[in-house]
Structures are given as C-alpha cells and as structure tokens.
Amino acid sequence: MSRDSFQLTRTLYDRSGPVAAVAFSPDGEMLAIGSCDSALKIWGAKTGDRLHTLFGYPLGVTCLAIGPQSDLLAVGAPDGTIDLWHLPDGHLLEKFSVRGRVTAVLFSPSGKRLIVGSDRTLVDTLFSAPGGTACDDGFSGDEGGTIQIWNLQTHKLQQAIATPNAPVEAIAAGHSTSVFASAHRDGTIKLWKFIDGSQCGSLRTGEDPVYSLAIAPDGSLLATGNSQGQIAIWAIAESANLQDLPLRILEGHREMVYCVAISPDGHLLASGSGDGTVRLWEIDRGDLLQVLHADSNDAQAILTLAFSPDSSTLVAGMDRGGLQMWQIGSLVA
C-alpha cells in the first residue's frame, strides 16, 4: 500500500523563530501556529488567511492543543502559564499555571479535561533575572516534572501527579480512548486514566530520553522517536498495559526525531528530524512511503508535525521559522 502523491502546496516564513507547535482544529477550518516570538497565529487552514494573532508570550510558545469541538485553544509557555482561549473570536477565557516549563497540553476526547505536562529542570534558567532569583516561591528546581489534570467544567485542578527525576516531554491520546500516555526524559512511557489520573501501564524504552510521542486514533498503537534517529512502534493491549518490546523499529533518519504524528485515518505515521526531512511510513507494516525534503538547499530541522482531520494534509514546522504544508494523495493498493 502506498500514497500516490506528496505535493508541497504552501511554504510560509514568518520570521518568528523556531515553530514549536502546530495544530489543526478538528473541523479542519483553522490552523494554530506557536513559535518563539511573543504571539500565536491562527490561520484559515483552507484559505491561508490570518484570522487571529494572540499576544502575550514574551518567551514564546512551547505547546498547544485545540479542543474536540474546535472552540477551545490551550497554549503552554516556558514561564509555566497555560492560557485557555475561545478560538472563534480569540478571547482569553482563563489562565492556569505550573512551576517550570509547560511541555505538553492535551484535551481529553470529551473536551471536559485538560492535561498539562511540565519540566521543572529548566526553571532556574527560565526565571533568572538580574537582581533576582529563579525560585522566589520556594521551589527547589529539582530535575522532575508534573502532570496536571484540570476539570474544565469546574475550572479546578482535579489531579496533580509528580514525576520525580522524569520531566514530561510529550503527552498523547487516541480519539476515543479512556487513557493518555506521557513520554519522559528518563526513557519511560507511562499510561494514565483520564477520569482519575491513576497510572495503568508503563514501559522503559531504554536510557535515551523520549522526546516525541503519538498514539493511533483507536489507541492500539503508540509511536516514539529518539535522539538516535529511530522510531519505535509499540502495541497497547486492551488492559492498557504496554508490551516490553516494540513491534518494530523504523530507521532512516540521520539525526534526532523531534516529532511524530499519526494520521487521523490511522494509516500513516509521519516523523520529523534534525536532518531536515519528514518521513512518511505505512504504520501497520512499517514501510517507508516517502521522504519529504524542504524546497530549499538550506535544510531546517523539523520540530513539529500535524495532520489535517481528513488526513489529506500534513503541516511541518521548522527551526528557523518555516512552515510547509504538504498535500497527501489517496491510498492506492
């Protein structure tokens, strides 16, 4: 099985620094782009017109997510703040906070909960300033992280889970599953229940930190990327436990895999690397379908990827502010 075409349809250069996060709205109408400047941009996914510019991020944006009803946008920042926006009109609804850098945000499939992952290791660097200290609130800056579960109906923190010596690098979930997964810098993957935050599975991928994570829409497969340029595919059993060994290892990238994404139709896996390429894989067998290159001799690291809801478009954000949009042809036998 292969795709019959991979066409670069649009390249944007906003001169806003590295593109750290991109996300399509579930209705396919909007594309949110977070980068290392002071604003977040909302574009019309089909028209390419800028709809909103959301300001208030002097240290940039680290992560973002759009709710299942396409009405809410959660944005995480290096200073520990999480902003909740009303996406249609760009109105700020609420602010949450954690101690340390926000590394991941995720809405539950119902949209009733917001999951937040953090990395407290960098707190001293991020909050240090001339004449002041990083930890005026008494926080010690230990090498750990947290996972917070916020109830968006009550607007209260439902659960706070400490992950000592294991900063959170990524969080992912399927479209209709009751669990989510977190990836950690100590090489572990953990599974948690949305409803109460209890842990229901774990595995160790090795000593290498897990920086990228994706879960298939039906929750049956999990993909991780590492600093050696490898992608591992793991099976998730019905009991929510993870298998000790991956189903397969996908190789070909020459540098770190910064991001992985699984298409909403469950057929494709995309991986982005520091080698400046995006690789498209057939997820069930692990066949390499295509290597996508930038349309420039100046290759940029691929930091973030997102599929459109109909799986026909793939967006890649790059480390020098570039963003590419690829049209993906239909599946052919």
Secondary structure in CASP SS format (residue, H / E / C, confidence):
PFRMAT SS
TARGET T0000
AUTHOR 0000-0000-0000
METHOD secondary structure of the structure
MODEL  1
M C 1.00
S E 1.00
R E 1.00
D C 1.00
S C 1.00
F E 1.00
Q E 1.00
L E 1.00
T E 1.00
R E 1.00
T E 1.00
L E 1.00
Y E 1.00
D C 1.00
R C 1.00
S C 1.00
G C 1.00
P C 1.00
V E 1.00
A E 1.00
A E 1.00
V E 1.00
A E 1.00
F E 1.00
S C 1.00
P C 1.00
D C 1.00
G C 1.00
E C 1.00
M E 1.00
L E 1.00
A E 1.00
I E 1.00
G E 1.00
S E 1.00
C C 1.00
D C 1.00
S C 1.00
A E 1.00
L E 1.00
K E 1.00
I E 1.00
W E 1.00
G E 1.00
A C 1.00
K C 1.00
T C 1.00
G C 1.00
D C 1.00
R E 1.00
L E 1.00
H E 1.00
T E 1.00
L E 1.00
F E 1.00
G C 1.00
Y C 1.00
P C 1.00
L C 1.00
G C 1.00
V C 1.00
T C 1.00
C E 1.00
L E 1.00
A E 1.00
I E 1.00
G C 1.00
P C 1.00
Q C 1.00
S C 1.00
D C 1.00
L E 1.00
L E 1.00
A E 1.00
V E 1.00
G E 1.00
A C 1.00
P C 1.00
D C 1.00
G C 1.00
T E 1.00
I E 1.00
D E 1.00
L E 1.00
W E 1.00
H E 1.00
L C 1.00
P C 1.00
D C 1.00
G C 1.00
H E 1.00
L E 1.00
L E 1.00
E E 1.00
K E 1.00
F E 1.00
S E 1.00
V C 1.00
R C 1.00
G C 1.00
R E 1.00
V E 1.00
T E 1.00
A E 1.00
V E 1.00
L E 1.00
F E 1.00
S C 1.00
P C 1.00
S C 1.00
G C 1.00
K C 1.00
R E 1.00
L E 1.00
I E 1.00
V E 1.00
G E 1.00
S E 1.00
D E 1.00
R C 1.00
T C 1.00
L C 1.00
V H 1.00
D H 1.00
T H 1.00
L H 1.00
F H 1.00
S C 1.00
A C 1.00
P C 1.00
G C 1.00
G C 1.00
T C 1.00
A C 1.00
C C 1.00
D C 1.00
D C 1.00
G C 1.00
F C 1.00
S C 1.00
G C 1.00
D C 1.00
E C 1.00
G E 1.00
G E 1.00
T E 1.00
I E 1.00
Q E 1.00
I E 1.00
W E 1.00
N E 1.00
L C 1.00
Q C 1.00
T C 1.00
H C 1.00
K E 1.00
L E 1.00
Q E 1.00
Q E 1.00
A E 1.00
I E 1.00
A E 1.00
T E 1.00
P E 1.00
N C 1.00
A C 1.00
P C 1.00
V E 1.00
E E 1.00
A E 1.00
I E 1.00
A E 1.00
A E 1.00
G C 1.00
H C 1.00
S C 1.00
T C 1.00
S C 1.00
V E 1.00
F E 1.00
A E 1.00
S E 1.00
A E 1.00
H E 1.00
R C 1.00
D C 1.00
G C 1.00
T E 1.00
I E 1.00
K E 1.00
L E 1.00
W E 1.00
K E 1.00
F C 1.00
I C 1.00
D C 1.00
G C 1.00
S C 1.00
Q E 1.00
C E 1.00
G E 1.00
S E 1.00
L E 1.00
R E 1.00
T C 1.00
G C 1.00
E C 1.00
D C 1.00
P C 1.00
V C 1.00
Y C 1.00
S E 1.00
L E 1.00
A E 1.00
I E 1.00
A C 1.00
P C 1.00
D C 1.00
G C 1.00
S C 1.00
L E 1.00
L E 1.00
A E 1.00
T E 1.00
G E 1.00
N C 1.00
S C 1.00
Q C 1.00
G C 1.00
Q C 1.00
I E 1.00
A E 1.00
I E 1.00
W E 1.00
A E 1.00
I E 1.00
A C 1.00
E C 1.00
S C 1.00
A C 1.00
N C 1.00
L E 1.00
Q C 1.00
D C 1.00
L C 1.00
P C 1.00
L C 1.00
R E 1.00
I E 1.00
L E 1.00
E C 1.00
G C 1.00
H C 1.00
R C 1.00
E C 1.00
M C 1.00
V E 1.00
Y E 1.00
C E 1.00
V E 1.00
A E 1.00
I E 1.00
S C 1.00
P C 1.00
D C 1.00
G C 1.00
H C 1.00
L E 1.00
L E 1.00
A E 1.00
S E 1.00
G E 1.00
S E 1.00
G C 1.00
D C 1.00
G C 1.00
T E 1.00
V E 1.00
R E 1.00
L E 1.00
W E 1.00
E E 1.00
I C 1.00
D C 1.00
R C 1.00
G C 1.00
D E 1.00
L E 1.00
L E 1.00
Q E 1.00
V E 1.00
L E 1.00
H E 1.00
A C 1.00
D C 1.00
S C 1.00
N C 1.00
D C 1.00
A C 1.00
Q C 1.00
A C 1.00
I E 1.00
L E 1.00
T E 1.00
L E 1.00
A E 1.00
F E 1.00
S C 1.00
P C 1.00
D C 1.00
S C 1.00
S C 1.00
T E 1.00
L E 1.00
V E 1.00
A E 1.00
G E 1.00
M E 1.00
D C 1.00
R C 1.00
G C 1.00
G E 1.00
L E 1.00
Q E 1.00
M E 1.00
W E 1.00
Q E 1.00
I E 1.00
G C 1.00
S C 1.00
L E 1.00
V E 1.00
A C 1.00
END
